Amino acid sequence: MMNICICTTNLAMPRKHLHAAALALSLCISGNAWAGPKDAMVDKVWIGESVPGQNSATLELNITTVSAAKLLSVSSAMADKVEIHSVSKHGGKMQAHVVDSLRLPAHRTTAFGSHQFFLIMQGLKKELNIGDRIPVSIVVEYTDKRRQTIATEAGVKKMSLSYKHLISDQVHDHR
């Protein structure tokens, strides 16, 4: 997975700052998209393969924020649009709603693709095959109105018919 990472270091820095520089460098090398100590970090970005004629796909990723922020948009050249969905229970039924933006709390990782939040790529421009790399752009706005654009790639993985990722290590077949 290729992610864009913007890191700067000063090789003549005092010894007390070396640990922070080593952490920043390791985050850059580890395949995460990260720009600075108060910026959001995106990781575990992937999409399930599609079948012929499929028009949409769920984009899965994690966004970790140090400062409170708002997810403004997600886009990809491989889809007409990417919708942010929030799922909640109303009247005993689960309902998904498209939202314009989503609050990202400070010091927390928000997982998209499981339980409450989903990113749906609508109007796929081609079939998604295992091993494809799909460009994704994420725009986050902080409380001071500063915006960060994070460029990353989503790997296309094989789809499975299990709900293994939701609860336990056992595969539950719900056919």
C-alpha positions as CSV (number, residue, x, y, z in Angstrom):
1,M,0.0,0.0,0.0
2,M,1.4,3.3,-1.0
3,N,0.6,6.3,1.2
4,I,1.8,9.9,1.0
5,C,3.7,11.0,4.0
6,I,5.1,14.4,4.7
7,C,7.9,14.2,7.3
8,T,10.7,16.6,8.1
9,T,13.6,16.0,10.4
10,N,16.7,18.0,11.5
11,L,19.7,15.7,11.8
12,A,21.4,18.2,14.2
13,M,18.6,18.1,16.7
14,P,19.1,17.7,20.5
15,R,19.1,14.2,21.9
16,K,15.8,14.8,23.7
17,H,14.0,15.2,20.3
18,L,15.5,12.0,18.7
19,H,12.7,9.8,20.0
20,A,10.0,12.0,18.4
21,A,11.9,12.0,15.2
22,A,12.3,8.3,15.2
23,L,8.5,7.8,15.8
24,A,7.7,10.2,12.9
25,L,10.1,8.3,10.6
26,S,8.7,4.9,11.6
27,L,5.1,6.1,10.9
28,C,6.3,7.3,7.5
29,I,7.9,4.0,6.7
30,S,5.1,1.8,8.1
31,G,2.6,2.6,5.3
32,N,0.4,5.2,7.1
33,A,-0.6,8.6,5.7
34,W,0.6,11.1,8.3
35,A,1.8,14.7,8.1
36,G,2.5,16.1,11.5
37,P,2.0,15.6,15.3
38,K,-1.5,17.2,15.3
39,D,-2.6,15.9,12.0
40,A,-4.9,13.0,11.3
41,M,-3.4,9.6,10.3
42,V,-5.1,7.2,7.9
43,D,-4.4,3.4,7.8
44,K,-5.9,0.0,7.0
45,V,-7.4,1.3,3.7
46,W,-9.0,-1.3,1.5
47,I,-12.0,-2.2,-0.7
48,G,-13.6,-5.5,-1.4
49,E,-13.5,-6.8,-5.0
50,S,-16.5,-6.2,-7.1
51,V,-18.5,-8.4,-9.4
52,P,-19.5,-7.5,-13.0
53,G,-22.2,-4.8,-13.1
54,Q,-21.6,-3.7,-9.5
55,N,-22.1,0.0,-9.2
56,S,-20.9,0.6,-5.6
57,A,-18.4,-0.6,-3.1
58,T,-17.6,0.0,0.6
59,L,-14.3,1.7,1.3
60,E,-12.8,0.6,4.6
61,L,-10.3,2.7,6.6
62,N,-9.3,4.1,10.0
63,I,-8.8,7.8,10.7
64,T,-6.9,8.6,13.9
65,T,-7.0,12.1,15.2
66,V,-5.1,13.9,17.9
67,S,-7.1,17.1,17.7
68,A,-10.8,17.3,17.2
69,A,-11.7,17.5,13.5
70,K,-14.4,17.0,11.0
71,L,-14.3,14.7,8.0
72,L,-15.4,16.9,5.1
73,S,-15.1,14.7,2.1
74,V,-13.6,11.5,0.6
75,S,-13.1,11.1,-3.2
76,S,-11.6,8.8,-5.7
77,A,-11.0,9.0,-9.4
78,M,-12.5,5.4,-9.7
79,A,-16.0,6.5,-8.5
80,D,-18.4,9.3,-9.4
81,K,-18.7,10.1,-5.6
82,V,-17.9,8.7,-2.2
83,E,-20.7,9.1,0.4
84,I,-20.3,9.2,4.2
85,H,-22.9,7.1,5.9
86,S,-23.8,7.0,9.5
87,V,-25.9,4.1,10.8
88,S,-28.1,4.3,13.9
89,K,-31.0,2.6,15.4
90,H,-34.5,4.2,15.0
91,G,-37.6,2.5,16.2
92,G,-35.8,-0.8,16.7
93,K,-34.4,-0.8,13.1
94,M,-31.0,0.0,11.8
95,Q,-31.0,2.9,9.3
96,A,-28.2,4.4,7.3
97,H,-28.1,8.2,6.6
98,V,-25.9,10.0,4.2
99,V,-24.2,12.9,6.0
100,D,-22.3,15.9,4.6
101,S,-19.5,15.7,7.2
102,L,-18.7,13.7,10.3
103,R,-17.2,14.9,13.6
104,L,-13.9,13.1,14.5
105,P,-13.2,13.2,18.2
106,A,-9.7,14.1,19.6
107,H,-7.5,11.2,20.6
108,R,-9.6,8.6,18.9
109,T,-9.6,6.2,16.0
110,T,-12.8,6.2,13.9
111,A,-13.2,3.0,11.9
112,F,-15.1,3.2,8.6
113,G,-16.7,-0.1,7.3
114,S,-17.8,-1.6,10.6
115,H,-20.7,-1.0,13.0
116,Q,-21.5,2.7,12.8
117,F,-19.7,4.5,9.9
118,F,-19.3,3.6,6.2
119,L,-17.8,5.2,3.1
120,I,-19.7,4.1,0.0
121,M,-18.1,4.6,-3.4
122,Q,-21.0,5.2,-5.8
123,G,-20.8,5.0,-9.6
124,L,-17.7,2.8,-10.0
125,K,-15.9,3.5,-13.2
126,K,-14.5,0.0,-13.6
127,E,-14.6,-3.4,-12.0
128,L,-12.4,-3.7,-8.9
129,N,-10.1,-6.7,-9.1
130,I,-8.0,-8.3,-6.4
131,G,-4.6,-6.5,-6.2
132,D,-5.8,-3.2,-7.8
133,R,-4.6,0.0,-6.2
134,I,-7.4,2.6,-5.9
135,P,-6.4,6.3,-5.3
136,V,-8.3,7.9,-2.4
137,S,-8.3,11.6,-1.2
138,I,-9.6,12.5,2.3
139,V,-10.2,16.1,3.4
140,V,-10.3,16.8,7.2
141,E,-10.9,20.2,8.8
142,Y,-9.7,21.1,12.3
143,T,-11.4,23.4,14.8
144,D,-9.0,26.2,13.8
145,K,-10.4,25.9,10.2
146,R,-7.1,24.5,9.0
147,R,-7.7,21.8,6.3
148,Q,-5.6,18.7,5.6
149,T,-5.9,16.6,2.4
150,I,-4.6,13.1,2.8
151,A,-3.8,11.1,-0.3
152,T,-3.6,7.4,0.0
153,E,-4.4,4.2,-1.9
154,A,-6.9,1.4,-1.1
155,G,-5.9,-2.1,-1.9
156,V,-8.6,-4.3,-3.4
157,K,-9.1,-7.6,-1.4
158,K,-11.0,-10.7,-1.9
159,M,-14.6,-10.6,-0.6
160,S,-15.7,-13.1,2.0
161,L,-19.2,-14.2,3.1
162,S,-18.4,-14.1,6.8
163,Y,-18.8,-11.6,9.6
164,K,-15.5,-12.6,11.2
165,H,-14.3,-9.0,11.6
166,L,-17.3,-8.0,13.7
167,I,-17.1,-10.2,16.8
168,S,-14.6,-13.1,17.2
169,D,-12.0,-15.1,15.5
170,Q,-14.5,-17.7,14.4
171,V,-16.2,-17.5,11.0
172,H,-20.0,-17.5,11.2
173,D,-21.7,-18.5,8.0
174,H,-25.1,-16.9,7.8
175,R,-26.6,-18.5,4.7
